[in-house]
Amino acid sequence: MPASTLAPAAAPEPGWRHARTGNSLSEVHGSIAVPGPGATFWQRFRAYWGPGLLVAVGYMDPGNWATDIAGGARFGYTLLSVVLLSNLFAMLLQHLAAKLGIVTGRDLAQACRDHYSRPVSLALWLFCEIAIAACDLAEVIGSAIALNLLFGLPLPWGVALTTLDVLLVLLLQNKGFRVIESLVAGLIFLIFGCFLYEIIASHPDWLGLAKGLVPQLQVVTNPAMLYVAIGILGATVMPHNLYLHSSIVQVRQIEPTEAGRRSALKFATIDSTVALFLAFFINAAILVTAAAAFHGKGHDDVADIADAHSLLSPVLGASAASVIFAIALLASGQSSTLTGTLAGQIVMEGFLNLRLKPWVRRLITRLVAVVPALVVAIIYGEKGTGQLLVLSQVILSLQLSFAVIPLVLFTSDKLKMGTFVNGPWLKALAWSVAGIILTLNLFLLWQTLSGNE
């Protein structure tokens, strides 16, 4: 079979080690129809719009908030360029993830199982499960902190309450994939609206903000600034999003021709890029709000979500600022929960070909996150949960390269991708991004474990 020809899903393809069996997210695979070639651009875009928003959630989850707040409070607008660079990296990697799913009909977890030996595949699965549990931990803690800020609910009770979202996710999955996409879209636009208010209320220095988008040498030469910058990168680019995106792009009914796949890839890339611009705005807004409210005003040491919440209203003089901040945090935690459910299912089914009922899989993952969060909340309280939030981001950083490197390898292999293989410039760019991420995240890990900052 020519390298440019794609085999049916049930047959092994040249370049894949094992036979390919089963569709990713089989219960919703190909369940959403898309208009034919005669449709307008906007009709086709509306049909493909959705997966990018699910992916974007991972780039604005509670794990990002602490690093963005710390960066803005300590260094003003300087690290805005790092937020922008991180999102550009994300746009490239999510394009590759969508390409893998659309062209090969395999998600990243299935592709790893197909290609690697059993021991290697199991090791990658274990690393990914640890990362998903760490991500889930951030969502649990973020939601619990938001419930505490809004309603005064003690942290242990807030942590325990987050387990009930298993029922919500189960209900939504039974009502169709578009329902999940619509709910997540609503939560994202709620977060967007909240931070649009925060930026207006904080009266930022617009000239300083514009300068902050331009990379500056001091980001590299100042050790403390470099540490926070690496933390922003590590918290922004999430490994589970690569598995997630390579799967959910297949929910659309993609025409099994080269032209059909090119069209699907085009609209999937537009979808994810637009959604990640929303994620960039939200992450940048968190940093800008912290910079305008705290930097140079005696609060440069603010790095904790709860401290930022308590100071926003008195510092800005806007009584609603703290409440809206907490509402955005709760929306962030709950939207991340929905996508975490799907990522966990995709990874377990993809690597192990093991299919559990969604509520069983979610409950297992949730308990792995809830138990340590509950113990720390009871024993150490708010400070302990904040430290646990930082630790979860370090774990995610460590796992990231185990997802990025296989993704770049697979999409650069002509036997797997045919005419869709990464071109020389895209291959060079992708490997450069993979190398930067690996180097910076290893440095972040070393800095964190050694206690240097």
C-alpha positions as CSV (number, residue, x, y, z in Angstrom):
1,M,0.0,0.0,0.0
2,P,1.4,3.4,-0.9
3,A,2.6,5.5,2.1
4,S,0.1,8.2,1.2
5,T,-2.9,5.9,1.5
6,L,-4.7,5.4,4.8
7,A,-5.8,2.0,5.7
8,P,-9.2,1.2,7.2
9,A,-9.3,1.5,11.0
10,A,-9.4,-2.3,11.4
11,A,-6.3,-3.0,9.5
12,P,-2.6,-2.5,10.5
13,E,-0.9,0.4,8.7
14,P,2.7,0.5,7.6
15,G,4.7,2.0,10.4
16,W,2.4,0.7,13.2
17,R,3.7,-2.2,15.2
18,H,0.3,-3.8,16.1
19,A,-3.1,-4.2,14.5
20,R,-5.4,-1.3,15.0
21,T,-8.7,-2.1,16.8
22,G,-11.5,0.0,18.0
23,N,-12.5,3.7,17.6
24,S,-11.5,6.4,20.1
25,L,-14.5,7.3,22.3
26,S,-16.5,4.7,20.4
27,E,-19.8,5.8,21.9
28,V,-19.6,9.2,20.3
29,H,-17.1,8.6,17.4
30,G,-18.4,10.2,14.2
31,S,-21.6,11.1,15.8
32,I,-21.7,14.8,14.7
33,A,-22.5,15.4,11.0
34,V,-20.7,18.1,9.1
35,P,-21.9,19.9,5.9
36,G,-20.8,18.8,2.5
37,P,-18.4,20.6,0.1
38,G,-21.1,22.9,-1.1
39,A,-21.6,24.5,2.4
40,T,-20.3,28.0,3.2
41,F,-17.2,28.6,5.3
42,W,-19.2,29.6,8.3
43,Q,-21.6,26.6,8.1
44,R,-18.6,24.3,8.1
45,F,-16.8,26.3,10.9
46,R,-19.9,26.1,13.1
47,A,-20.0,22.3,12.6
48,Y,-16.4,21.9,13.6
49,W,-16.5,24.5,16.4
50,G,-16.3,22.8,19.9
51,P,-13.3,20.5,20.4
52,G,-11.0,23.5,20.6
53,L,-12.9,24.9,23.6
54,L,-12.6,21.6,25.4
55,V,-8.9,21.7,24.8
56,A,-8.6,25.4,25.8
57,V,-10.0,24.6,29.3
58,G,-6.8,22.8,30.2
59,Y,-4.9,26.0,29.5
60,M,-6.9,28.1,32.0
61,D,-7.5,25.6,34.8
62,P,-6.8,26.5,38.5
63,G,-3.2,25.2,38.1
64,N,-2.4,28.2,36.0
65,W,-3.8,30.8,38.3
66,A,-1.0,30.7,41.0
67,T,1.8,31.1,38.5
68,D,0.0,33.9,36.6
69,I,-0.8,35.7,39.9
70,A,2.8,35.3,41.1
71,G,4.2,36.6,37.8
72,G,2.0,39.7,37.7
73,A,2.4,40.6,41.4
74,R,6.2,40.2,41.5
75,F,7.2,41.4,38.0
76,G,4.4,43.5,36.7
77,Y,3.6,43.0,33.0
78,T,7.1,41.6,32.0
79,L,6.0,38.0,31.9
80,L,3.1,38.6,29.5
81,S,5.5,37.6,26.7
82,V,5.9,34.2,28.4
83,V,2.2,33.7,28.5
84,L,2.0,34.5,24.8
85,L,4.9,32.2,23.9
86,S,3.4,29.4,25.9
87,N,0.1,29.7,24.0
88,L,1.9,29.8,20.6
89,F,3.6,26.5,21.6
90,A,0.2,25.1,22.6
91,M,-1.3,26.1,19.2
92,L,1.4,24.2,17.4
93,L,1.2,21.1,19.5
94,Q,-2.6,21.0,19.4
95,H,-2.5,21.3,15.6
96,L,-0.2,18.2,15.5
97,A,-2.6,16.3,17.9
98,A,-5.6,17.1,15.6
99,K,-3.6,16.1,12.6
100,L,-2.7,12.7,14.1
101,G,-6.3,12.0,15.0
102,I,-7.9,13.1,11.7
103,V,-5.3,11.5,9.4
104,T,-4.7,8.2,11.1
105,G,-8.0,7.7,12.9
106,R,-6.0,7.0,16.1
107,D,-5.8,9.1,19.2
108,L,-2.3,9.6,20.7
109,A,-2.8,6.9,23.4
110,Q,-3.8,4.3,20.7
111,A,-1.0,5.4,18.5
112,C,1.5,4.8,21.3
113,R,0.0,1.3,22.0
114,D,0.1,0.5,18.2
115,H,3.7,1.6,17.8
116,Y,5.6,0.8,21.0
117,S,6.3,-2.5,22.7
118,R,4.1,-3.5,25.6
119,P,6.5,-2.5,28.4
120,V,7.1,1.0,26.8
121,S,3.4,1.5,26.2
122,L,2.5,0.5,29.8
123,A,5.2,3.0,31.1
124,L,3.8,5.8,29.0
125,W,0.3,4.9,30.3
126,L,1.4,5.0,33.9
127,F,3.1,8.4,33.4
128,C,0.0,9.8,31.8
129,E,-2.3,8.5,34.6
130,I,-0.1,10.2,37.1
131,A,-0.4,13.4,35.1
132,I,-4.1,13.2,34.9
133,A,-4.4,12.5,38.6
134,A,-2.2,15.6,39.2
135,C,-4.4,17.7,36.9
136,D,-7.5,16.4,38.6
137,L,-5.9,17.4,41.9
138,A,-5.6,21.0,40.7
139,E,-9.2,21.0,39.7
140,V,-10.3,19.6,43.1
141,I,-8.3,22.1,45.1
142,G,-9.3,25.0,42.8
143,S,-13.0,24.2,43.1
144,A,-12.7,23.7,46.9
145,I,-10.9,27.1,47.3
146,A,-13.6,28.8,45.2
147,L,-16.4,27.3,47.3
148,N,-14.6,28.4,50.4
149,L,-14.2,32.0,49.0
150,L,-17.8,32.2,47.8
151,F,-19.7,30.4,50.6
152,G,-17.3,30.0,53.5
153,L,-17.4,26.3,53.0
154,P,-14.5,24.6,54.9
155,L,-11.8,23.3,52.5
156,P,-12.3,19.6,53.5
157,W,-16.0,19.8,52.8
158,G,-15.3,21.6,49.5
159,V,-12.9,18.9,48.5
160,A,-15.4,16.2,49.4
161,L,-18.2,18.0,47.5
162,T,-16.3,18.0,44.3
163,T,-16.8,14.2,44.0
164,L,-20.4,14.7,43.2
165,D,-19.6,16.1,39.8
166,V,-19.3,12.4,38.7
167,L,-23.1,12.4,38.5
168,L,-23.1,15.6,36.4
169,V,-20.5,14.2,33.9
170,L,-22.4,10.9,33.6
171,L,-25.7,12.8,32.9
172,L,-24.0,15.0,30.2
173,Q,-22.4,12.1,28.5
174,N,-25.7,10.4,28.1
175,K,-27.2,13.5,26.4
176,G,-24.6,13.8,23.6
177,F,-21.3,15.3,22.9
178,R,-22.6,18.7,21.8
179,V,-24.2,19.2,25.3
180,I,-20.7,18.8,26.9
181,E,-19.2,21.2,24.3
182,S,-22.0,23.7,24.9
183,L,-21.6,23.6,28.7
184,V,-17.9,24.1,28.5
185,A,-18.3,26.9,26.1
186,G,-20.7,28.6,28.5
187,L,-18.2,28.3,31.4
188,I,-15.4,29.6,29.3
189,F,-17.3,32.7,28.3
190,L,-18.3,33.2,31.9
191,I,-14.6,33.2,32.9
192,F,-13.9,35.5,29.9
193,G,-16.6,37.9,31.1
194,C,-15.3,37.8,34.7
195,F,-11.8,38.8,33.7
196,L,-12.9,41.4,31.3
197,Y,-14.5,43.1,34.3
198,E,-11.3,42.5,36.4
199,I,-9.2,44.2,33.8
200,I,-11.5,47.2,33.5
201,A,-11.7,47.5,37.3
202,S,-7.9,47.2,37.7
203,H,-7.1,50.1,35.3
204,P,-3.9,48.6,33.9
205,D,-1.0,50.6,32.4
206,W,-1.9,49.9,28.7
207,L,1.6,51.0,27.5
208,G,3.3,48.8,30.1
209,L,0.9,46.0,29.1
210,A,1.9,46.4,25.4
211,K,5.6,46.4,26.3
212,G,5.1,43.2,28.3
213,L,4.1,41.3,25.2
214,V,7.6,41.8,23.8
215,P,10.2,39.3,25.1
216,Q,12.8,40.9,27.3
217,L,16.3,39.6,28.1
218,Q,15.8,40.0,31.9
219,V,13.3,37.1,31.8
220,V,16.4,34.8,31.2
221,T,19.0,36.8,33.2
222,N,17.0,37.2,36.4
223,P,16.9,33.8,38.1
224,A,13.7,34.6,40.1
225,M,11.9,35.8,37.0
226,L,13.1,32.8,35.0
227,Y,11.8,30.4,37.7
228,V,8.3,32.0,37.5
229,A,8.4,32.1,33.7
230,I,9.2,28.4,33.5
231,G,6.3,27.8,36.0
232,I,4.0,29.6,33.6
233,L,5.1,27.5,30.7
234,G,4.9,24.3,32.7
235,A,1.4,25.1,33.9
236,T,0.1,26.2,30.5
237,V,1.0,23.4,28.1
238,M,-0.9,20.3,29.5
239,P,0.0,16.8,28.4
240,H,-3.5,15.3,28.7
241,N,-4.8,17.9,26.2
242,L,-2.7,16.2,23.4
243,Y,-4.4,12.9,24.1
244,L,-7.8,14.6,24.4
245,H,-7.6,16.6,21.2
246,S,-6.4,13.7,19.0
247,S,-9.5,11.9,20.1
248,I,-12.3,14.4,20.1
249,V,-11.6,15.7,16.6
250,Q,-12.9,12.3,15.5
251,V,-16.3,12.9,16.9
252,R,-17.1,14.7,13.6
253,Q,-18.1,12.6,10.6
254,I,-14.9,13.1,8.6
255,E,-15.0,12.1,4.9
256,P,-12.5,9.3,4.5
257,T,-10.7,10.9,1.5
258,E,-7.6,13.1,1.3
259,A,-9.7,16.2,0.5
260,G,-12.1,15.4,3.4
261,R,-9.3,15.0,5.9
262,R,-7.6,18.2,4.7
263,S,-10.9,20.1,5.2
264,A,-11.4,18.6,8.6
265,L,-7.8,19.4,9.6
266,K,-8.2,23.0,8.4
267,F,-11.3,23.6,10.4
268,A,-10.0,21.7,13.5
269,T,-6.9,23.9,13.5
270,I,-9.0,27.1,13.2
271,D,-11.2,25.9,16.0
272,S,-8.3,25.1,18.4
273,T,-6.4,28.3,17.5
274,V,-9.4,30.6,18.1
275,A,-10.1,28.8,21.4
276,L,-6.5,29.1,22.5
277,F,-6.6,32.8,21.9
278,L,-9.5,32.9,24.4
279,A,-7.3,30.9,26.8
280,F,-4.4,33.4,26.2
281,F,-6.7,36.3,27.0
282,I,-7.8,34.7,30.3
283,N,-4.3,33.8,31.4
284,A,-3.0,37.2,30.4
285,A,-5.9,38.8,32.2
286,I,-5.1,37.0,35.4
287,L,-1.5,38.2,35.2
288,V,-2.5,41.8,34.2
289,T,-5.0,42.0,37.1
290,A,-2.4,40.9,39.5
291,A,0.2,43.3,38.0
292,A,-2.2,46.3,38.1
293,A,-3.6,45.5,41.6
294,F,-0.5,44.3,43.5
295,H,2.8,45.1,41.8
296,G,4.5,48.2,43.2
297,K,1.7,48.7,45.8
298,G,3.2,46.8,48.7
299,H,1.7,43.4,47.7
300,D,4.5,42.1,45.4
301,D,4.7,38.9,47.4
302,V,1.1,37.8,46.6
303,A,1.2,34.4,45.0
304,D,-1.7,32.6,46.6
305,I,-5.2,32.5,45.1
306,A,-6.9,33.1,48.4
307,D,-4.7,36.1,49.2
308,A,-5.3,37.6,45.8
309,H,-9.1,37.2,46.3
310,S,-9.0,38.9,49.7
311,L,-7.0,41.9,48.5
312,L,-8.7,42.5,45.1
313,S,-11.7,44.5,46.4
314,P,-9.9,46.7,48.9
315,V,-7.0,47.4,46.6
316,L,-9.1,48.1,43.5
317,G,-11.9,49.8,45.3
318,A,-14.4,47.6,43.4
319,S,-16.6,45.6,45.8
320,A,-17.5,43.0,43.2
321,A,-13.9,42.3,42.2
322,S,-13.3,39.5,44.7
323,V,-16.7,37.8,44.2
324,I,-16.2,37.8,40.4
325,F,-12.7,36.4,40.8
326,A,-14.0,33.5,42.9
327,I,-16.9,32.8,40.4
328,A,-14.3,32.6,37.6
329,L,-12.2,30.2,39.7
330,L,-15.2,27.9,40.3
331,A,-16.1,27.9,36.6
332,S,-12.5,27.1,35.8
333,G,-12.4,24.2,38.1
334,Q,-15.7,22.7,37.0
335,S,-15.0,23.1,33.2
336,S,-11.6,21.4,33.7
337,T,-13.5,18.5,35.4
338,L,-15.5,17.8,32.3
339,T,-12.5,17.6,30.0
340,G,-10.5,15.6,32.6
341,T,-13.2,13.0,32.5
342,L,-12.8,12.5,28.8
343,A,-9.0,12.6,28.9
344,G,-9.0,9.8,31.5
345,Q,-11.3,7.7,29.5
346,I,-9.3,8.2,26.3
347,V,-6.0,7.3,28.0
348,M,-7.2,4.2,29.7
349,E,-9.0,2.8,26.6
350,G,-6.2,3.9,24.3
351,F,-3.2,2.4,26.1
352,L,-4.9,-0.6,27.6
353,N,-7.9,-1.2,25.3
354,L,-9.7,-1.5,28.6
355,R,-13.3,-0.1,28.5
356,L,-14.9,0.8,31.8
357,K,-18.2,2.6,32.3
358,P,-17.5,6.4,32.3
359,W,-18.7,6.9,35.9
360,V,-16.5,4.1,37.2
361,R,-13.4,5.5,35.4
362,R,-14.2,9.0,36.7
363,L,-14.9,7.9,40.3
364,I,-11.5,6.0,40.4
365,T,-9.6,9.1,39.0
366,R,-11.5,11.4,41.3
367,L,-10.7,9.4,44.4
368,V,-7.0,9.4,43.6
369,A,-7.1,13.2,43.6
370,V,-9.6,13.7,46.4
371,V,-7.9,11.5,49.1
372,P,-4.6,13.4,49.2
373,A,-6.3,16.8,48.8
374,L,-8.7,15.9,51.7
375,V,-5.9,14.8,54.0
376,V,-3.8,17.9,53.3
377,A,-6.9,20.2,53.7
378,I,-7.7,18.6,57.1
379,I,-4.1,18.6,58.4
380,Y,-2.5,21.7,56.9
381,G,-5.5,23.8,55.8
382,E,-5.3,26.5,53.1
383,K,-1.5,26.8,53.0
384,G,-1.0,23.1,52.5
385,T,-3.5,22.9,49.6
386,G,-1.7,25.8,47.9
387,Q,1.6,23.9,48.1
388,L,-0.2,20.8,46.8
389,L,-1.4,22.8,43.9
390,V,2.1,23.8,43.0
391,L,3.3,20.2,43.3
392,S,0.6,19.1,40.9
393,Q,2.0,21.5,38.3
394,V,5.5,20.1,38.7
395,I,4.2,16.6,38.1
396,L,2.5,17.8,35.0
397,S,5.7,19.4,33.8
398,L,7.6,16.2,34.3
399,Q,5.2,14.2,32.2
400,L,4.8,16.7,29.3
401,S,7.7,15.5,27.2
402,F,6.4,11.9,27.3
403,A,3.4,13.1,25.3
404,V,5.1,15.7,23.1
405,I,8.0,13.6,21.8
406,P,5.8,10.7,20.6
407,L,3.4,13.2,19.0
408,V,6.2,14.9,17.0
409,L,7.7,11.5,16.1
410,F,4.4,10.1,14.8
411,T,3.4,13.2,12.8
412,S,6.9,13.4,11.3
413,D,6.8,9.8,10.0
414,K,5.8,9.5,6.4
415,L,4.8,5.8,6.8
416,K,2.1,6.9,9.3
417,M,1.0,10.2,7.9
418,G,1.5,9.8,4.1
419,T,1.0,13.1,2.3
420,F,0.1,14.8,5.6
421,V,3.6,14.2,7.1
422,N,5.2,17.3,8.8
423,G,7.2,19.3,6.2
424,P,10.8,20.2,6.9
425,W,10.0,23.6,8.4
426,L,7.2,22.3,10.6
427,K,9.3,19.3,11.7
428,A,12.2,21.6,12.7
429,L,9.8,23.9,14.5
430,A,8.1,21.1,16.3
431,W,11.3,19.5,17.5
432,S,12.6,22.9,18.6
433,V,9.5,23.4,20.7
434,A,9.8,19.9,22.1
435,G,13.4,20.6,23.1
436,I,12.6,23.9,24.7
437,I,9.8,22.3,26.7
438,L,11.9,19.4,27.8
439,T,14.8,21.6,28.9
440,L,12.7,24.2,30.7
441,N,10.5,21.7,32.5
442,L,13.6,19.7,33.7
443,F,15.0,22.9,35.0
444,L,11.7,23.8,36.8
445,L,11.7,20.3,38.3
446,W,15.3,20.7,39.6
447,Q,14.6,24.2,40.9
448,T,11.5,23.0,42.8
449,L,13.0,19.9,44.3
450,S,16.2,21.7,45.3
451,G,14.3,24.5,46.9
452,N,16.1,27.1,44.8
453,E,14.1,30.0,43.4
